[in-house]
Every structure is written in C-alpha cells, then in structure tokens.
C-alpha cells in the first residue's frame, strides 16, 4: 500500500516565525482551507471527528495536513514511526489542566488538555474551534508541548503548569522556552458572563486588565432622558453590560509570570469569530463547525 497522500489545493498552514527558525522542529496551526470535507463548506480541512463529518474525510484531511507539515520519515530507525507519516497523538479534551507525558503513540487516547514529549518522530496535536492552541518549545532540551486553553483551562493555569511539567520531566528552563499562541477567539468578540470575570478575579491580581466592559445603548433613553427620571421601572434600572475576555493576554501573562521571555512569545492576530472565511469558529457558526489543530513535533 502506498503511503502517498493526495495533496488538496490551497492547503493553508500558519506558522510562528520564531519557531520556524528551529531546524529540528515541525509545527503549525491549521486553517479551514484545503481539505476533503464537504459539510463545512467546499474543500474544508476539518481535523476533528465531528458528528457531521465522515471518518474517511477526516483521516484524509489529517494525512494531508501532516504531509504538508513535513512530518514524515524515510527511515526505519525511528521505532514508533513506520516509513511515511509520523504518528499523530491527540487527547480527549475535557477543558482541564491535565497534562500528559507522551513517549509513544498513545493507546488508549490520553485524557486531558496538554501533551508534552521529548520523543522524536511524533506529532502532538490539540483541537480547537475558538479556544487557544498554545505551543511550547525548548530548543536546548529538544522538548515540546501543546496545550488547549479555553477560559476554563486558562483560569486553571494550564500553560503555566505546562512550563512546570516541562521543567519536571525534561529539565527545561522557562527562560529558554519559546511560545506560540495560535488563532482563537479574541477580546473583540469573546463575550462572557459576570461569573467568568469573578472567577478570574479570584485567581489573578491582573484580572481587571483582561476584561473590557461595554454598556449597551438605549436609543429611546438617549433621545428622551427626561422620561426616565422616575422611580418607576425602568427609571432606575441599569443598562445591560457586555463583558469581553482577552484570552490571548491572559495566557501571555501566565507565560510571563513563570519566566518565559516576552520576546519569545508570539501570538496570532487572527480571531476565529471574525475570520470564518479562514478559520473554524464554534461560536460564530453556532456549534456546527469543524476543528483546527495546533501541532508540534521533533525531527528524528
């Protein structure tokens, strides 16, 4: 059986420039373009086994994605990787702070929201459709990690704990690490409830600067303010407020807090909710959407 994978047209992978400078590294953030799925638009690169898509289409998408990344070997010297594409290791994500050490293709699938390894010839992948994929790389120890940071994982400090786990297992130093935060929902669009803000405020001294509050306008009140100078409702009622969370800044602050250098942290400017032409967004597409991946691996 041939290991060749048909390459779809216009497959688009986003990379972090500072990680691309590491010759022993494979990494990337997928987009929705250039795949074999049809349920999420023409030629969609859905990398998640969703209920709407076929398993065959997703497997073809994953193989094309890995091939485009260059995650392949022609040698039998890497025990866990047959000649051809490297094994892809993903987790059963549960919006947690659980981080799993991976040393071989995982059976059964690990449960958690972070994966770390120093084993060459594996690709670690985290699926997203609004939450942030975060990659950590230690070029000195040749170790990598990838993390799923939604608001729940972020408030549980998953990337902060990821740095700690890389230190524990690989001897990594925070000052040596490089971090890349991939596309996700940004502060322009990520509306949350008051309970989310309160949860962050209970955990982080800098929580206030992570949120933006916008009061909804009332055209009638603005045009006829005298009508509302009364004790009767809605005269003394407060206008509704919209609260937006800057998830990217929240994760950047965690990385800085544990010693990752500011000039070694890069974040994608792309917001999934704004750019559904390029990216999948669970929020914007009301739950019926594909999954992207942030992936990283070490060359043998």
N, C-alpha and C positions, 0 to 999 in steps of 0.2 A: 504494500500500500504506500502510495506516495505521501510524503509529508508536505508537499507543496500546497499552499493555501491561496485561493484566488483573491486577488487584491481588488477591493472595490474602489470605485473612483472617488477622489476627493476626500479620502480619509484624513481627518484633521486632528493632530495631537498637539497639545500645548505643553511646553517645557519651561522650566525655570533656568534662566541663563547661567546663574552661578552653579547650578548642579550639572549643567551641560559641560562645564569645564573639567569635570571629573571623568577621566577616560575609562575607569573601571566600573562605571555606573550605567544602568538602564533606568530611565524614569519617564513619566509622562502623565498628563491629565487628559482623558478622552473628552470628546465633544459628542454631539448627536449626529455628526455628519459622516457619511461614507460607509455605511453598513448594509446589512441584508434584511433588516426588519422592515415591515410594512405597516404595522399597526400604529406607529407613532410618527407617521409621515414617510415619504419616499426615502429609501436608502438610509434608514436610521441605524445608528450604531448603538443599539441597546445592549448593554453588557450584563444586565441582571435578568434572572429567571423570573420574570413577572407573569402574572396570571393571564395577561392579554397576549403575550408573545409566545412563539413556539420555541421549544428547547433547541431544535436544529438551527434556527436562525441565530439564537444567542451564542451557540457554540461556534458557528461560523464567524460571528462578529468578534468573539474573543480571540479566535485563532488569527484573524486578520489584524487585530489590534496588536497582539504580541509580535506578529511578523513585522509589522511596521515599526515597532519599537526596536527591533533588532534583538529580541530575546530568543535567540536560537544558538545552538552549538552543533558543530560537525564532528565533535569528538566524543568517544565513549568513556573518556577519563573522568567525567563528572557522574558519579554513581546514581544520583537521583534524577538525572536528566538524560533521556534517550536522545540520540541524534535527532535534531529537529527543534521544535519549540520547547522552551523551558516550562516546567510545571507552574501553574498559576495557583497560588494559595489565597483563599478569601476566608472571611469569618462570617458566622451567623451573627449579624449585628443586632444589639439589643439596647442601644443608647446608654451604654455603661462606661465605666472607667477600667474595664478589664482588658489587660494587655497580655498577649500570648507570645511566648518564645517559639519560633519555628526553626526546625533544623532539617526537615524533610517534608515532602508532600503530605499534607495532613489528611488522615483518615481516622476517625471521622472529622468532619469540618470543625475547627475550633470555634468556640463561642466567645464573643467579646467585641471590642471596638478598636483594638490596637494590635498590630503584628510587628515583631522585631526579629531580625536574623543577622548572622554573620556568615551564613552558608551561601557560597556562590551557586549560581545556576538556578535560583528560584526567583519567581516574581511574586511579591506581596501586593495584594490589591484590596482597596476599600471602596465600596459602592456609595454613591451619593446622588442626590437629585435636588438639593438645596443646602444640606449640611456641608461643612467644610471637610475636604480631604487635606491632611497635613502630612508632609514627608519630612523625616529627619535623616540626615546622612552624617556619619562620622568617617571622613576620608582617611584619617590616620589609622583607625582600628578596622577599617573596612567593614562597617556595620551600618545597618539601615533600619528604619521603621516607618510605618504608615498608620495614620490614625483617623478615626471618624469623629468629627467634632460638631455635633449639633449643640443646641443650647444645653441639653441635659449632660452630655459628655463634657462640655466646656465648664459648666458650673461644678462638675466633679473633678476638674483639673486634669483631663486625660492627657493633654500634651505635656503638661508639667510632669506628670507621673511617667510619661514616656521617656523623658530625658533621664529621670531617675532609674528607670528599668534598663536603659542602655548603659548607664554608669554601672549598675549592679552586675549585669551579665557580661558586658564587653570591656569595662574599664573606661568608657567614654568620658571625656570632659566636656562640660557644656560649652566652654569657650572654643572648642574645636568643631562643634556641630554646625551644620548648615540646615536651614529650614525653608520649606516651600509650602505656602498655603494656596491651595488650588481654588478654582471657581466655586462660588457658593452664593447664597442669598446675602446681600449686603445691607448696610444700615439704611439705605434709601428705601428699602422695600420690606424689611423683616419686622413686621408689626407683631408685637407680643402683648400679653396681658400684664396687669399690675402684679400678679403673683410671680411672674418671671423676674420682674425688676426687684421685687422684695427678696427673692431667693438669691439673686446676685449680690444685692446689698448686704446680705447676711454673711457673704463669703469673701468679698473683695473690697478693700479700702478704696480702690479706684473705680468702683462700680458706677458712680454718678456720671463719669465721662463716657461710659459705654452706651448710654441711652439718650435718645432725642425725643422730646415730647412736643406734640403738635395739637393745639386746640382746634377742634372742628369749627368751622364758621357757620353762622346762622344769618342768612341774608335778611330775614324779617327783623331780627333783633338789631342788626347793624343799621337798617334803614329807619326803624321806628323804636329807638331805645326807650322813649318815654312810656311805651306800652308795657315795659317790663319792670317799671319801678313800682312794684306792688308786692305785698306779702303773699299773694296767692300764686300757686304754681302756674307757670314756670318762672315766676318773677325772681325767685332767689335760687333757682336750680343752677348748677354749674354745667357749662357746656361739656360735651364728651371730649375726652382726650385720646389721642392716638400715641402709642409708645413704640418706638423703634429701637431695636438692639443692633449694635455694631459687633457682630460675631467675629469678624476679622480682627478688629482691635483687641477684643477680649482674649483671643488666642495669642496675638502678638505680645500682649502684656504678660501673659504666663511664661512665654519663652524668655522674655527679657528678665523676668523675676528670678528665673533659675540660672541665669548666666549666659544665655545664648546672645551673641553679639548682634547689635541692631543691624550692622551692615551684612550680616549673614542670614537675614530673614527677608524673604521675598514673598509678596502676596499678589495674586492675580487681581487685576482691576475689574474683572468680569463678574457681573451679578447675574445669577441664574434666572431670577424673576424678570429682569429687564431684557435678557438676551435669549429668549426661547427660540430664536432663529438658529442659534448656535449650540445651545445647552438645554438639557432637560431641567424642568422645574416642577416639583411636586405641587407647590402652591399655585403657581401660575396656571398649571394645566389641570388643577382640581383633582389630583391624585392619579389620573390616567396618564402615565408618562413612563419613559424608560429610565435606566440607571447608567450613570457615568462611572468611571473608575479613576482613582489616583493610584499609581503603581510605582514600585521601585524594586530593583534587584541589583545584585553584584555579579559582574562578569567573572567567569572562571579564570 
